[in-house]
Each structure stands twice: as C-alpha cells, then as structure tokens.
Amino acid sequence: MATDTTHPPTAAEQTLSVECELAGRPGYEDLHGTCTQLADVPMPGAPAITLVRRCRCACHRTAAR
Ligand SMILES: [Zn+2]
C-alpha cells in the first residue's frame, strides 16, 4: 500500500471546483455556469474513495434541493 501524497486531501471546509474558484474573482462570474462538479465522483473500482468532490460553491446550493 503506497502512500501517494501527490494530491494530499485539502481542507474539507472549502471544496470548490476550479471553475467556481476562478468565478470568485471579479470578471469571471460566468465560470459558475461551466462548473460540472455537481456530484461526488467515486474512483472507478474503489467506490469508497471520492475522486472528485462535489463543488460546494454557493451558486449550486440554491439549485440542489
Ligand atoms: Zn459556482
């Protein structure tokens, strides 16, 4: 079992997609619409591991539920 720390788990407090992170900057608001991380993506073959976390940007909260 190798310990690959190439991508260490970031703080769970803010899980934003690349798009929404950029969209937080003035002039890039449109990027919120290009965010595709609307659901958790499990790693193929290892459902227990989340490959891509759902974007927790506030712009999605109103749409979800
Ligand atoms: Zn967003």
N, CA, C, O and the ligand as a Tripos MOL2 file, in Angstrom:
@<TRIPOS>MOLECULE
protein
  261   259    66     0     0
PROTEIN
NO_CHARGES

@<TRIPOS>ATOM
      1 N           0.8570   -1.2000    0.0000 N.3       1 MET1
      2 CA          0.0000    0.0000    0.0000 C.3       1 MET1
      3 C           0.8910    1.2480    0.0000 C.2       1 MET1
      4 O           1.4710    1.6060    1.0250 O.2       1 MET1
      5 N           0.9850    1.8600   -1.0860 N.am      2 ALA2
      6 CA          1.8430    3.0380   -1.1920 C.3       2 ALA2
      7 C           1.1190    4.2870   -0.7130 C.2       2 ALA2
      8 O          -0.0910    4.4400   -0.8860 O.2       2 ALA2
      9 N           1.8760    5.1490   -0.1220 N.am      3 THR3
     10 CA          1.2790    6.3950    0.3450 C.3       3 THR3
     11 C           1.6080    7.5110   -0.6360 C.2       3 THR3
     12 O           2.6270    8.1950   -0.5400 O.2       3 THR3
     13 N           0.6960    7.6530   -1.5770 N.am      4 ASP4
     14 CA          0.9070    8.6810   -2.5860 C.3       4 ASP4
     15 C           0.3650   10.0120   -2.0960 C.2       4 ASP4
     16 O          -0.8450   10.2020   -1.9720 O.2       4 ASP4
     17 N           1.2570   10.9060   -1.8270 N.am      5 THR5
     18 CA          0.8190   12.2000   -1.3150 C.3       5 THR5
     19 C           0.9520   13.2810   -2.3800 C.2       5 THR5
     20 O           1.1300   14.4630   -2.0860 O.2       5 THR5
     21 N           0.8610   12.8360   -3.6130 N.am      6 THR6
     22 CA          0.9460   13.8200   -4.6930 C.3       6 THR6
     23 C          -0.2170   14.8040   -4.5950 C.2       6 THR6
     24 O          -0.0680   16.0050   -4.8190 O.2       6 THR6
     25 N          -1.3910   14.2450   -4.2470 N.am      7 HIS7
     26 CA         -2.5640   15.0940   -4.0790 C.3       7 HIS7
     27 C          -3.0980   14.9300   -2.6560 C.2       7 HIS7
     28 O          -4.0560   14.1910   -2.4300 O.2       7 HIS7
     29 N          -2.4990   15.5940   -1.7370 N.am      8 PRO8
     30 CA         -2.9620   15.4880   -0.3510 C.3       8 PRO8
     31 C          -4.3700   16.0430   -0.2140 C.2       8 PRO8
     32 O          -4.7240   17.0260   -0.8650 O.2       8 PRO8
     33 N          -5.1630   15.4150    0.6250 N.am      9 PRO9
     34 CA         -6.5270   15.8970    0.8260 C.3       9 PRO9
     35 C          -6.5360   17.3070    1.3800 C.2       9 PRO9
     36 O          -5.9580   17.5760    2.4340 O.2       9 PRO9
     37 N          -7.1690   18.1730    0.6920 N.am     10 THR10
     38 CA         -7.2270   19.5630    1.1320 C.3      10 THR10
     39 C          -8.2610   19.7110    2.2350 C.2      10 THR10
     40 O          -9.0370   18.7950    2.5050 O.2      10 THR10
     41 N          -8.2620   20.8360    2.8450 N.am     11 ALA11
     42 CA         -9.2240   21.0880    3.9130 C.3      11 ALA11
     43 C         -10.6430   20.9570    3.3690 C.2      11 ALA11
     44 O         -10.9830   21.4860    2.3110 O.2      11 ALA11
     45 N         -11.4490   20.2390    4.1250 N.am     12 ALA12
     46 CA        -12.8050   19.9640    3.6480 C.3      12 ALA12
     47 C         -13.7230   21.1680    3.7980 C.2      12 ALA12
     48 O         -14.8870   21.1370    3.3980 O.2      12 ALA12
     49 N         -13.1880   22.2040    4.3690 N.am     13 GLU13
     50 CA        -14.0430   23.3550    4.6070 C.3      13 GLU13
     51 C         -14.4580   24.0350    3.3080 C.2      13 GLU13
     52 O         -15.5470   24.6020    3.2150 O.2      13 GLU13
     53 N         -13.6010   23.9760    2.3250 N.am     14 GLN14
     54 CA        -13.9480   24.6280    1.0610 C.3      14 GLN14
     55 C         -13.5860   23.7140   -0.0990 C.2      14 GLN14
     56 O         -12.4150   23.5470   -0.4420 O.2      14 GLN14
     57 N         -14.6020   23.1370   -0.6840 N.am     15 THR15
     58 CA        -14.3790   22.2500   -1.8180 C.3      15 THR15
     59 C         -15.0000   22.8650   -3.0520 C.2      15 THR15
     60 O         -16.1640   22.6300   -3.3770 O.2      15 THR15
     61 N         -14.2010   23.6470   -3.7220 N.am     16 LEU16
     62 CA        -14.7060   24.3120   -4.9110 C.3      16 LEU16
     63 C         -14.0450   23.7480   -6.1560 C.2      16 LEU16
     64 O         -12.8770   23.3590   -6.1460 O.2      16 LEU16
     65 N         -14.8070   23.7140   -7.2030 N.am     17 SER17
     66 CA        -14.2270   23.2910   -8.4660 C.3      17 SER17
     67 C         -13.2900   24.3830   -8.9650 C.2      17 SER17
     68 O         -13.3060   25.5140   -8.4800 O.2      17 SER17
     69 N         -12.4890   24.0200   -9.9300 N.am     18 VAL18
     70 CA        -11.5680   25.0080  -10.4930 C.3      18 VAL18
     71 C         -12.3510   26.1730  -11.0760 C.2      18 VAL18
     72 O         -11.9570   27.3340  -10.9650 O.2      18 VAL18
     73 N         -13.4690   25.8330  -11.7000 N.am     19 GLU19
     74 CA        -14.2880   26.8700  -12.3380 C.3      19 GLU19
     75 C         -14.8350   27.8590  -11.3100 C.2      19 GLU19
     76 O         -14.7350   29.0750  -11.4720 O.2      19 GLU19
     77 N         -15.4140   27.2990  -10.2490 N.am     20 CYS20
     78 CA        -16.0550   28.1710   -9.2700 C.3      20 CYS20
     79 C         -15.0310   28.9430   -8.4550 C.2      20 CYS20
     80 O         -15.3010   30.0430   -7.9740 O.2      20 CYS20
     81 N         -13.8760   28.3640   -8.3110 N.am     21 GLU21
     82 CA        -12.8370   29.0890   -7.5930 C.3      21 GLU21
     83 C         -12.4260   30.3160   -8.3960 C.2      21 GLU21
     84 O         -12.2120   31.4000   -7.8520 O.2      21 GLU21
     85 N         -12.3230   30.1180   -9.6800 N.am     22 LEU22
     86 CA        -11.9900   31.2400  -10.5550 C.3      22 LEU22
     87 C         -13.1430   32.2330  -10.6100 C.2      22 LEU22
     88 O         -12.9430   33.4460  -10.6840 O.2      22 LEU22
     89 N         -14.3440   31.6900  -10.5720 N.am     23 ALA23
     90 CA        -15.5340   32.5330  -10.6870 C.3      23 ALA23
     91 C         -15.6810   33.4770   -9.5090 C.2      23 ALA23
     92 O         -16.4610   34.4280   -9.5580 O.2      23 ALA23
     93 N         -14.9380   33.2160   -8.4640 N.am     24 GLY24
     94 CA        -14.9990   34.1030   -7.3130 C.3      24 GLY24
     95 C         -14.2720   35.4110   -7.5530 C.2      24 GLY24
     96 O         -14.3560   36.3530   -6.7660 O.2      24 GLY24
     97 N         -13.5590   35.4380   -8.6640 N.am     25 ARG25
     98 CA        -12.8170   36.6570   -8.9600 C.3      25 ARG25
     99 C         -13.6440   37.5780   -9.8540 C.2      25 ARG25
    100 O         -14.4010   37.1250  -10.7120 O.2      25 ARG25
    101 N         -13.4830   38.8660   -9.6330 N.am     26 PRO26
    102 CA        -14.2150   39.8490  -10.4370 C.3      26 PRO26
    103 C         -13.9630   39.6570  -11.9250 C.2      26 PRO26
    104 O         -12.8190   39.5680  -12.3690 O.2      26 PRO26
    105 N         -15.0410   39.5940  -12.6820 N.am     27 GLY27
    106 CA        -14.9020   39.4470  -14.1270 C.3      27 GLY27
    107 C         -14.9990   38.0170  -14.6110 C.2      27 GLY27
    108 O         -15.0610   37.7620  -15.8140 O.2      27 GLY27
    109 N         -15.0120   37.0760  -13.6660 N.am     28 TYR28
    110 CA        -15.0670   35.6630  -14.0460 C.3      28 TYR28
    111 C         -16.3540   34.9820  -13.5810 C.2      28 TYR28
    112 O         -16.4400   33.7540  -13.5480 O.2      28 TYR28
    113 N         -17.3300   35.7710  -13.2310 N.am     29 GLU29
    114 CA        -18.5610   35.2130  -12.6720 C.3      29 GLU29
    115 C         -19.2180   34.1870  -13.5850 C.2      29 GLU29
    116 O         -19.8930   33.2750  -13.1070 O.2      29 GLU29
    117 N         -19.0300   34.3240  -14.8750 N.am     30 ASP30
    118 CA        -19.6620   33.4170  -15.8260 C.3      30 ASP30
    119 C         -19.1930   31.9810  -15.6650 C.2      30 ASP30
    120 O         -19.8730   31.0390  -16.0720 O.2      30 ASP30
    121 N         -18.0250   31.8300  -15.0670 N.am     31 LEU31
    122 CA        -17.4710   30.4780  -14.9330 C.3      31 LEU31
    123 C         -18.2900   29.5940  -14.0040 C.2      31 LEU31
    124 O         -18.1490   28.3710  -14.0260 O.2      31 LEU31
    125 N         -19.1390   30.2000  -13.1940 N.am     32 HIS32
    126 CA        -20.0030   29.3870  -12.3420 C.3      32 HIS32
    127 C         -20.8490   28.4460  -13.1960 C.2      32 HIS32
    128 O         -21.1290   27.3150  -12.7990 O.2      32 HIS32
    129 N         -21.2440   28.9170  -14.3470 N.am     33 GLY33
    130 CA        -22.1010   28.1180  -15.2190 C.3      33 GLY33
    131 C         -21.3630   26.9760  -15.8900 C.2      33 GLY33
    132 O         -21.9900   26.0490  -16.4040 O.2      33 GLY33
    133 N         -20.0520   27.0290  -15.8900 N.am     34 THR34
    134 CA        -19.2860   25.9800  -16.5570 C.3      34 THR34
    135 C         -18.8610   24.8800  -15.5880 C.2      34 THR34
    136 O         -18.2650   23.8800  -15.9900 O.2      34 THR34
    137 N         -19.1720   25.0740  -14.3220 N.am     35 CYS35
    138 CA        -18.7970   24.0690  -13.3260 C.3      35 CYS35
    139 C         -19.5930   22.7870  -13.5530 C.2      35 CYS35
    140 O         -20.8170   22.8170  -13.6740 O.2      35 CYS35
    141 N         -18.9000   21.6900  -13.6060 N.am     36 THR36
    142 CA        -19.5770   20.4070  -13.8470 C.3      36 THR36
    143 C         -19.4840   19.4840  -12.6390 C.2      36 THR36
    144 O         -19.9580   18.3490  -12.6810 O.2      36 THR36
    145 N         -18.8870   19.9620  -11.5850 N.am     37 GLN37
    146 CA        -18.7420   19.1240  -10.3890 C.3      37 GLN37
    147 C         -19.9840   19.2390   -9.5100 C.2      37 GLN37
    148 O         -19.9480   19.8040   -8.4170 O.2      37 GLN37
    149 N         -21.0660   18.6930  -10.0140 N.am     38 LEU38
    150 CA        -22.3300   18.8060   -9.2950 C.3      38 LEU38
    151 C         -22.5980   17.5810   -8.4460 C.2      38 LEU38
    152 O         -23.5990   17.5270   -7.7300 O.2      38 LEU38
    153 N         -21.7200   16.6030   -8.5160 N.am     39 ALA39
    154 CA        -21.9100   15.3960   -7.7120 C.3      39 ALA39
    155 C         -20.5540   14.7830   -7.3980 C.2      39 ALA39
    156 O         -19.5730   14.9860   -8.1140 O.2      39 ALA39
    157 N         -20.5280   14.0360   -6.3180 N.am     40 ASP40
    158 CA        -19.2840   13.3640   -5.9690 C.3      40 ASP40
    159 C         -18.9840   12.2900   -7.0020 C.2      40 ASP40
    160 O         -19.8730   11.5430   -7.4110 O.2      40 ASP40
    161 N         -17.7420   12.2200   -7.4170 N.am     41 VAL41
    162 CA        -17.3340   11.2170   -8.3890 C.3      41 VAL41
    163 C         -16.4240   10.1850   -7.7140 C.2      41 VAL41
    164 O         -15.2780   10.4850   -7.3780 O.2      41 VAL41
    165 N         -16.9450    8.9660   -7.5180 N.am     42 PRO42
    166 CA        -16.1300    7.9290   -6.8830 C.3      42 PRO42
    167 C         -15.0600    7.4260   -7.8220 C.2      42 PRO42
    168 O         -15.2320    7.4290   -9.0410 O.2      42 PRO42
    169 N         -13.9740    7.0030   -7.2570 N.am     43 MET43
    170 CA        -12.9100    6.4480   -8.0790 C.3      43 MET43
    171 C         -13.3370    5.0990   -8.6500 C.2      43 MET43
    172 O         -13.8160    4.2360   -7.9140 O.2      43 MET43
    173 N         -13.1670    4.9170   -9.9410 N.am     44 PRO44
    174 CA        -13.5440    3.6550  -10.5830 C.3      44 PRO44
    175 C         -12.8610    2.4620   -9.9230 C.2      44 PRO44
    176 O         -11.6340    2.4080   -9.8290 O.2      44 PRO44
    177 N         -13.6700    1.5080   -9.4690 N.am     45 GLY45
    178 CA        -13.1090    0.3290   -8.8320 C.3      45 GLY45
    179 C         -12.9420    0.4810   -7.3410 C.2      45 GLY45
    180 O         -12.7110   -0.4950   -6.6270 O.2      45 GLY45
    181 N         -13.0600    1.7130   -6.8700 N.am     46 ALA46
    182 CA        -12.9230    1.9690   -5.4400 C.3      46 ALA46
    183 C         -13.9570    2.9990   -4.9990 C.2      46 ALA46
    184 O         -13.6340    4.1630   -4.7620 O.2      46 ALA46
    185 N         -15.1950    2.5530   -4.8960 N.am     47 PRO47
    186 CA        -16.3020    3.4810   -4.5790 C.3      47 PRO47
    187 C         -16.1200    4.1910   -3.2530 C.2      47 PRO47
    188 O         -16.7060    5.2500   -3.0260 O.2      47 PRO47
    189 N         -15.3140    3.6170   -2.3800 N.am     48 ALA48
    190 CA        -15.1240    4.2330   -1.0630 C.3      48 ALA48
    191 C         -14.2780    5.5000   -1.1600 C.2      48 ALA48
    192 O         -14.2920    6.3490   -0.2680 O.2      48 ALA48
    193 N         -13.5460    5.6040   -2.2610 N.am     49 ILE49
    194 CA        -12.6730    6.7600   -2.4290 C.3      49 ILE49
    195 C         -13.3340    7.7650   -3.3730 C.2      49 ILE49
    196 O         -13.7270    7.4390   -4.4940 O.2      49 ILE49
    197 N         -13.4380    8.9660   -2.8890 N.am     50 THR50
    198 CA        -14.0200   10.0100   -3.7250 C.3      50 THR50
    199 C         -12.9430   10.6610   -4.5690 C.2      50 THR50
    200 O         -12.0280   11.3080   -4.0600 O.2      50 THR50
    201 N         -13.0750   10.4740   -5.8700 N.am     51 LEU51
    202 CA        -12.0740   11.0090   -6.7860 C.3      51 LEU51
    203 C         -12.2390   12.5230   -6.9130 C.2      51 LEU51
    204 O         -11.2800   13.2860   -6.7920 O.2      51 LEU51
    205 N         -13.4670   12.9240   -7.1560 N.am     52 VAL52
    206 CA        -13.7630   14.3490   -7.2770 C.3      52 VAL52
    207 C         -14.9170   14.6970   -6.3520 C.2      52 VAL52
    208 O         -15.9970   14.1140   -6.4350 O.2      52 VAL52
    209 N         -14.6800   15.6200   -5.5050 N.am     53 ARG53
    210 CA        -15.7290   16.0280   -4.5840 C.3      53 ARG53
    211 C         -16.6700   17.0270   -5.2480 C.2      53 ARG53
    212 O         -16.2870   17.8320   -6.0970 O.2      53 ARG53
    213 N         -17.9120   16.9280   -4.8170 N.am     54 ARG54
    214 CA        -18.9110   17.8420   -5.3490 C.3      54 ARG54
    215 C         -18.5320   19.2690   -4.9930 C.2      54 ARG54
    216 O         -18.1090   19.5640   -3.8760 O.2      54 ARG54
    217 N         -18.6920   20.1230   -5.9530 N.am     55 CYS55
    218 CA        -18.3970   21.5310   -5.7200 C.3      55 CYS55
    219 C         -19.3790   22.0950   -4.7060 C.2      55 CYS55
    220 O         -20.5930   21.9760   -4.8730 O.2      55 CYS55
    221 N         -18.8630   22.6930   -3.6830 N.am     56 ARG56
    222 CA        -19.7270   23.2190   -2.6220 C.3      56 ARG56
    223 C         -19.9190   24.7230   -2.7630 C.2      56 ARG56
    224 O         -20.2130   25.4270   -1.7970 O.2      56 ARG56
    225 N         -19.7520   25.1770   -3.9490 N.am     57 CYS57
    226 CA        -19.9370   26.6040   -4.1950 C.3      57 CYS57
    227 C         -21.3780   27.0080   -3.8880 C.2      57 CYS57
    228 O         -22.3090   26.2310   -4.1050 O.2      57 CYS57
    229 N         -21.5470   28.1930   -3.3970 N.am     58 ALA58
    230 CA        -22.8680   28.6790   -3.0140 C.3      58 ALA58
    231 C         -23.7990   28.7700   -4.2090 C.2      58 ALA58
    232 O         -25.0180   28.7440   -4.0440 O.2      58 ALA58
    233 N         -23.2490   28.8750   -5.4050 N.am     59 CYS59
    234 CA        -24.0750   29.0350   -6.5900 C.3      59 CYS59
    235 C         -24.8240   27.7480   -6.8970 C.2      59 CYS59
    236 O         -25.7720   27.7650   -7.6820 O.2      59 CYS59
    237 N         -24.4210   26.6300   -6.2970 N.am     60 HIS60
    238 CA        -25.1020   25.3620   -6.5530 C.3      60 HIS60
    239 C         -26.1120   25.0370   -5.4660 C.2      60 HIS60
    240 O         -27.0150   24.2250   -5.6690 O.2      60 HIS60
    241 N         -25.9620   25.6530   -4.3450 N.am     61 ARG61
    242 CA        -26.8240   25.3150   -3.2140 C.3      61 ARG61
    243 C         -28.2790   25.6320   -3.4860 C.2      61 ARG61
    244 O         -29.1690   24.9010   -3.0510 O.2      61 ARG61
    245 N         -28.5210   26.6920   -4.1860 N.am     62 THR62
    246 CA        -29.9030   27.0570   -4.4630 C.3      62 THR62
    247 C         -30.5330   26.0840   -5.4360 C.2      62 THR62
    248 O         -31.7350   25.8230   -5.3760 O.2      62 THR62
    249 N         -29.7150   25.5450   -6.3400 N.am     63 ALA63
    250 CA        -30.2420   24.6380   -7.3530 C.3      63 ALA63
    251 C         -30.4620   23.2570   -6.7640 C.2      63 ALA63
    252 O         -31.4290   22.5830   -7.1200 O.2      63 ALA63
    253 N         -29.5910   22.8260   -5.8770 N.am     64 ALA64
    254 CA        -29.7050   21.4920   -5.3090 C.3      64 ALA64
    255 C         -30.7250   21.4740   -4.1830 C.2      64 ALA64
    256 O         -30.5980   22.1930   -3.1910 O.2      64 ALA64
    257 N         -31.7220   20.6520   -4.3540 N.am     65 ARG65
    258 CA        -32.8140   20.5030   -3.3930 C.3      65 ARG65
    259 C         -33.5030   21.8230   -3.1650 C.2      65 ARG65
    260 O         -34.4520   21.8980   -2.3850 O.2      65 ARG65
    261 ZN        -20.0980   28.2390   -8.5010 Zn       66 ZN66
@<TRIPOS>BOND
     1     1     2 1
     2     2     3 1
     3     3     4 2
     4     3     5 am
     5     5     6 1
     6     6     7 1
     7     7     8 2
     8     7     9 am
     9     9    10 1
    10    10    11 1
    11    11    12 2
    12    11    13 am
    13    13    14 1
    14    14    15 1
    15    15    16 2
    16    15    17 am
    17    17    18 1
    18    18    19 1
    19    19    20 2
    20    19    21 am
    21    21    22 1
    22    22    23 1
    23    23    24 2
    24    23    25 am
    25    25    26 1
    26    26    27 1
    27    27    28 2
    28    27    29 am
    29    29    30 1
    30    30    31 1
    31    31    32 2
    32    31    33 am
    33    33    34 1
    34    34    35 1
    35    35    36 2
    36    35    37 am
    37    37    38 1
    38    38    39 1
    39    39    40 2
    40    39    41 am
    41    41    42 1
    42    42    43 1
    43    43    44 2
    44    43    45 am
    45    45    46 1
    46    46    47 1
    47    47    48 2
    48    47    49 am
    49    49    50 1
    50    50    51 1
    51    51    52 2
    52    51    53 am
    53    53    54 1
    54    54    55 1
    55    55    56 2
    56    55    57 am
    57    57    58 1
    58    58    59 1
    59    59    60 2
    60    59    61 am
    61    61    62 1
    62    62    63 1
    63    63    64 2
    64    63    65 am
    65    65    66 1
    66    66    67 1
    67    67    68 2
    68    67    69 am
    69    69    70 1
    70    70    71 1
    71    71    72 2
    72    71    73 am
    73    73    74 1
    74    74    75 1
    75    75    76 2
    76    75    77 am
    77    77    78 1
    78    78    79 1
    79    79    80 2
    80    79    81 am
    81    81    82 1
    82    82    83 1
    83    83    84 2
    84    83    85 am
    85    85    86 1
    86    86    87 1
    87    87    88 2
    88    87    89 am
    89    89    90 1
    90    90    91 1
    91    91    92 2
    92    91    93 am
    93    93    94 1
    94    94    95 1
    95    95    96 2
    96    95    97 am
    97    97    98 1
    98    98    99 1
    99    99   100 2
   100    99   101 am
   101   101   102 1
   102   102   103 1
   103   103   104 2
   104   103   105 am
   105   105   106 1
   106   106   107 1
   107   107   108 2
   108   107   109 am
   109   109   110 1
   110   110   111 1
   111   111   112 2
   112   111   113 am
   113   113   114 1
   114   114   115 1
   115   115   116 2
   116   115   117 am
   117   117   118 1
   118   118   119 1
   119   119   120 2
   120   119   121 am
   121   121   122 1
   122   122   123 1
   123   123   124 2
   124   123   125 am
   125   125   126 1
   126   126   127 1
   127   127   128 2
   128   127   129 am
   129   129   130 1
   130   130   131 1
   131   131   132 2
   132   131   133 am
   133   133   134 1
   134   134   135 1
   135   135   136 2
   136   135   137 am
   137   137   138 1
   138   138   139 1
   139   139   140 2
   140   139   141 am
   141   141   142 1
   142   142   143 1
   143   143   144 2
   144   143   145 am
   145   145   146 1
   146   146   147 1
   147   147   148 2
   148   147   149 am
   149   149   150 1
   150   150   151 1
   151   151   152 2
   152   151   153 am
   153   153   154 1
   154   154   155 1
   155   155   156 2
   156   155   157 am
   157   157   158 1
   158   158   159 1
   159   159   160 2
   160   159   161 am
   161   161   162 1
   162   162   163 1
   163   163   164 2
   164   163   165 am
   165   165   166 1
   166   166   167 1
   167   167   168 2
   168   167   169 am
   169   169   170 1
   170   170   171 1
   171   171   172 2
   172   171   173 am
   173   173   174 1
   174   174   175 1
   175   175   176 2
   176   175   177 am
   177   177   178 1
   178   178   179 1
   179   179   180 2
   180   179   181 am
   181   181   182 1
   182   182   183 1
   183   183   184 2
   184   183   185 am
   185   185   186 1
   186   186   187 1
   187   187   188 2
   188   187   189 am
   189   189   190 1
   190   190   191 1
   191   191   192 2
   192   191   193 am
   193   193   194 1
   194   194   195 1
   195   195   196 2
   196   195   197 am
   197   197   198 1
   198   198   199 1
   199   199   200 2
   200   199   201 am
   201   201   202 1
   202   202   203 1
   203   203   204 2
   204   203   205 am
   205   205   206 1
   206   206   207 1
   207   207   208 2
   208   207   209 am
   209   209   210 1
   210   210   211 1
   211   211   212 2
   212   211   213 am
   213   213   214 1
   214   214   215 1
   215   215   216 2
   216   215   217 am
   217   217   218 1
   218   218   219 1
   219   219   220 2
   220   219   221 am
   221   221   222 1
   222   222   223 1
   223   223   224 2
   224   223   225 am
   225   225   226 1
   226   226   227 1
   227   227   228 2
   228   227   229 am
   229   229   230 1
   230   230   231 1
   231   231   232 2
   232   231   233 am
   233   233   234 1
   234   234   235 1
   235   235   236 2
   236   235   237 am
   237   237   238 1
   238   238   239 1
   239   239   240 2
   240   239   241 am
   241   241   242 1
   242   242   243 1
   243   243   244 2
   244   243   245 am
   245   245   246 1
   246   246   247 1
   247   247   248 2
   248   247   249 am
   249   249   250 1
   250   250   251 1
   251   251   252 2
   252   251   253 am
   253   253   254 1
   254   254   255 1
   255   255   256 2
   256   255   257 am
   257   257   258 1
   258   258   259 1
   259   259   260 2
@<TRIPOS>SUBSTRUCTURE
     1 MET1         2 RESIDUE 1 A MET
     2 ALA2         6 RESIDUE 1 A ALA
     3 THR3        10 RESIDUE 1 A THR
     4 ASP4        14 RESIDUE 1 A ASP
     5 THR5        18 RESIDUE 1 A THR
     6 THR6        22 RESIDUE 1 A THR
     7 HIS7        26 RESIDUE 1 A HIS
     8 PRO8        30 RESIDUE 1 A PRO
     9 PRO9        34 RESIDUE 1 A PRO
    10 THR10       38 RESIDUE 1 A THR
    11 ALA11       42 RESIDUE 1 A ALA
    12 ALA12       46 RESIDUE 1 A ALA
    13 GLU13       50 RESIDUE 1 A GLU
    14 GLN14       54 RESIDUE 1 A GLN
    15 THR15       58 RESIDUE 1 A THR
    16 LEU16       62 RESIDUE 1 A LEU
    17 SER17       66 RESIDUE 1 A SER
    18 VAL18       70 RESIDUE 1 A VAL
    19 GLU19       74 RESIDUE 1 A GLU
    20 CYS20       78 RESIDUE 1 A CYS
    21 GLU21       82 RESIDUE 1 A GLU
    22 LEU22       86 RESIDUE 1 A LEU
    23 ALA23       90 RESIDUE 1 A ALA
    24 GLY24       94 RESIDUE 1 A GLY
    25 ARG25       98 RESIDUE 1 A ARG
    26 PRO26      102 RESIDUE 1 A PRO
    27 GLY27      106 RESIDUE 1 A GLY
    28 TYR28      110 RESIDUE 1 A TYR
    29 GLU29      114 RESIDUE 1 A GLU
    30 ASP30      118 RESIDUE 1 A ASP
    31 LEU31      122 RESIDUE 1 A LEU
    32 HIS32      126 RESIDUE 1 A HIS
    33 GLY33      130 RESIDUE 1 A GLY
    34 THR34      134 RESIDUE 1 A THR
    35 CYS35      138 RESIDUE 1 A CYS
    36 THR36      142 RESIDUE 1 A THR
    37 GLN37      146 RESIDUE 1 A GLN
    38 LEU38      150 RESIDUE 1 A LEU
    39 ALA39      154 RESIDUE 1 A ALA
    40 ASP40      158 RESIDUE 1 A ASP
    41 VAL41      162 RESIDUE 1 A VAL
    42 PRO42      166 RESIDUE 1 A PRO
    43 MET43      170 RESIDUE 1 A MET
    44 PRO44      174 RESIDUE 1 A PRO
    45 GLY45      178 RESIDUE 1 A GLY
    46 ALA46      182 RESIDUE 1 A ALA
    47 PRO47      186 RESIDUE 1 A PRO
    48 ALA48      190 RESIDUE 1 A ALA
    49 ILE49      194 RESIDUE 1 A ILE
    50 THR50      198 RESIDUE 1 A THR
    51 LEU51      202 RESIDUE 1 A LEU
    52 VAL52      206 RESIDUE 1 A VAL
    53 ARG53      210 RESIDUE 1 A ARG
    54 ARG54      214 RESIDUE 1 A ARG
    55 CYS55      218 RESIDUE 1 A CYS
    56 ARG56      222 RESIDUE 1 A ARG
    57 CYS57      226 RESIDUE 1 A CYS
    58 ALA58      230 RESIDUE 1 A ALA
    59 CYS59      234 RESIDUE 1 A CYS
    60 HIS60      238 RESIDUE 1 A HIS
    61 ARG61      242 RESIDUE 1 A ARG
    62 THR62      246 RESIDUE 1 A THR
    63 ALA63      250 RESIDUE 1 A ALA
    64 ALA64      254 RESIDUE 1 A ALA
    65 ARG65      258 RESIDUE 1 A ARG
    66 ZN66       261 GROUP 0 **** ****
